[in-house]
Amino acid sequence: MSEVKPRGISKSLVVIAVIIALIVGIVAGYFIKPTAPAEVKTETVIKTETKTILTTTKETLPTFNWRRYEGETICFGIRAAPDADLYKEYIPKFEELTGIKVKYEIYTEEEYREKRLVDASAGTGVFDVYFMDSTGTLIQYIEAGWIEPLEPYIYDPTLTPPDFDINDFPLQQTTYNGKIYGIPVSVYPAILYVRKDLLDEAGLSIPKTFKELEEAAKKLHNPPKVYGFVSRGKRGEGANMWIFAAYFRSFGAKWLDEKYRPIFNSSEGIAAADYYARMLREFGPPGVVNYHFSECCEAFARGEVALWTECQTFASVLEDPTKSKVVGKVYYAPFFDVCDMFSWNLAINSASKHKKAAWLFITWLASKEMDKILGVKVGVPARFSTLESPEFKKAFSPEKFPGFIEAVKHGMKVGIPDARPRIKEWPEMGDIISAALCEVITGEKTAKQAFDEAAKAVYDLLKASGRIKE
């Protein structure tokens, strides 16, 4: 008996079955949505809800562990200024929030620069957080390896709060070779402080040019009751050189040529030095060659000076009746042409043994909340968002601070980060030029004599450092 074999399935039936299966799948897919894997869903929520998260209450933000470095102690040094007093007031709140103890030291600016340099060059790690100026000094510390690049901290979500927003800062001040080395906490354009009441009495308008400034200083100069003009005279690359750089660049002068050879003794540079020194020598208070910003502020607040060029941070002092005799008498005017775009910044000492705790302190001190407090109380915001905030505009209203916001915005617009050379030799180079400027202020030498001699000294300096190759 032959074996009975099963009958084969028709090919046409197979095709029909496949088609039916496809149709059923499509229909099911239409009416029944599959559940997405958890990580895909999370990624979608983050991408679509970022803006909402950053503008809603703190409860909606991802949890951030502020007490990760509880029990550590960090040291922070700063120069004496109105913002320094404010930091001191609020630091206990950081200690309460984090459990990190902060040793806080305030020095004169010159003393702080010296202590910072000694600590950095010796690698002792006395200071965990450096208060760094955005000039050649910053470049000096970067090239020597004394401060840390911050990207590893900034982009670590366990170290940086989710609402920190690094793009809210003018980082051109602290970026070098594509890396960020500091977080700005105060930005300072130069402005012109004017005793509007004295100007009105004399029938003068707000000076808008250097010529008008000199004419106003001459007419208002009535010593010893009132001196026509004051500005920094004290020697130092961060003292008289800061504000003089604004005059120097506004006169069209340059410090160095493309091969780093000094050219600040050009006709433009000599004209700037002659003008600045003449203003202080002829219309400044006695001993003005020794005036830093604090002495200038005290003289202006006592009502002894009519015109003053300086950064904007002293406006709050001048409108405080417990500290000033000129409340309601000051107009805050824009500086002319170019101004030195300067900032103080927080950096991590490479020799620190508490770098992550130091970074946590930086994120707190430079936070949106603290920047708004600093901006409103002192007038030196570092964040773009603070400058445009309703709180800042209300605090510095035209009624109480006439012209202030416009003057600051103008300064930020025309301010340039390289008003002083951004080279590591600047501190020594700046001190040489600063000393020469002092000789012109006192009348010991003409501007040409002093600057020609300084140019030779700077050439020797840059040649010895290898900056000049010829």
C-alpha positions, 0 to 999 in steps of 0.5 A, a space after each residue: 500500500 503506498 504512503 499517503 502524502 499530505 496535500 500542499 497548501 496552495 500558494 495563492 492561499 499563502 499570499 492571501 493570508 499574508 495580506 490579511 495579516 498586514 491589514 490587521 497589523 495596520 488597523 491595530 497600530 492605528 487604534 492601539 498606540 504602543 507604549 514608548 520605552 521609558 528613556 525615549 519618553 524622558 528624552 522627549 519630555 526634557 526636549 519639549 519642557 526645558 523652557 517650562 522647567 526653567 521658569 516654573 517653581 523650584 519644585 519642578 526642577 530636577 533635584 540637586 544635592 547642595 550638601 554633597 560636600 558638607 563638612 568641607 572648608 574653603 577659603 575665598 579672598 576678595 578686595 575691599 569694595 561695596 560688593 565685598 560687603 554684600 558677599 559677606 552678608 550673604 555667605 552664611 546663607 550658603 553655609 546653611 544651604 550646603 554645610 560648607 564653611 567659608 573662610 572669607 578674607 577682605 584686603 585692599 586691592 593691592 594687598 589682595 593681588 600680592 597675596 593671590 600671586 604669592 599663593 598661586 606661584 607657590 602652589 600652596 592652595 591657601 585660597 580655593 576660589 580666586 577673585 580674578 580680574 579680566 585682564 592680562 593677569 587672568 592670562 598670566 594665571 591661565 598660561 601658568 596653569 594656576 587656575 582650572 578650566 571650568 567645562 568639566 564642572 559646568 557640564 557635570 549635572 551633579 556639580 552644577 545646578 540645573 538653572 545655572 544657565 552659563 549662556 547668561 554671562 558675557 564670557 568673552 572676558 574669561 574665555 581663552 583659547 576656547 576654554 572658560 576659566 572664570 565666571 563673571 560676578 560683576 561687570 564694570 564699564 566706565 561712566 562719568 559722574 556729574 554734579 548736575 546741580 553745579 553744572 546747572 548753576 554754571 549754565 553748562 550741559 552734560 559733557 559729551 566730549 573730552 574737550 567739553 569735559 575739560 572746559 566744564 572742569 575748568 569752570 567748576 574748579 573752585 578750590 578748596 571748596 570744589 575741585 573740578 575733576 578727579 579720577 584714579 591717579 595711583 600707580 598700578 596696572 589695576 589702579 590708574 591704568 584701568 581708567 586711563 586705558 579708556 582715555 588712551 583707546 578713545 584717543 585712538 592709541 594702541 599699546 603694541 603693534 602686531 609683533 608686540 613691539 610697544 607703540 604706546 608712545 605714539 602721538 595719540 598715546 602721548 596726547 592721551 597721557 598729557 590730557 589725563 595728567 593735565 586734568 588731574 594736575 590742574 583740576 584735581 585735589 591735592 595728592 590726587 596722584 595717590 588716589 585710588 577709587 576709594 579716595 575718589 569716591 570719598 571726595 566726591 561723596 563729601 561734595 568736594 569734586 564736580 566731575 569724576 570718571 570711574 566704574 558704575 559701582 559707586 552710584 549706590 553709595 552716592 545716593 545713600 544719605 548715611 554715606 553721601 552729601 550729594 544725594 539727589 545732585 548727581 547725574 550718571 552720564 555715558 563715558 566717551 567713545 571706548 571704555 575698558 570692559 572689565 569684570 571680576 570673575 570667580 576661578 578655581 585655584 589649581 592647587 586647591 584641595 576642595 575644587 568641587 566644593 569651591 565650584 559649588 560656591 561659585 555656582 551659588 555666588 554667581 546664581 541668578 538670585 545672587 546676581 539680581 541681589 548684587 545688581 539691585 543693591 550695588 549696580 554691577 550685574 554680571 548676567 544679561 537677565 539681571 540688567 533687563 529685569 524689572 527689579 533692576 530697572 526699578 532699583 535704578 529708576 531715572 527718578 533716583 539715578 538719572 541717566 544710570 541705566 543708559 550710561 551702563 548700557 552704553 558702557 557695555 556697548 562700547 566697552 572692549 575686553 582688550 582695552 588693556 593687552 591680554 598678555 601674561 606680561 601685562 601686570 609688569 608692563 602695566 606697572 611700568 606705564 602706570 609709573 610713567 603716567 604718575 610722573 606726568 601727573 606730578 609734572 616731573 616729566 613731560 608725557 613724551 619723556 615719560 612714555 618714551 622711557 617706558 616704551 624702552 623698558 617695556 620693549 626690554 621686558 617683552 624681548 626678555 620674555 620671548 614675546 618679541 622675536 626680533 
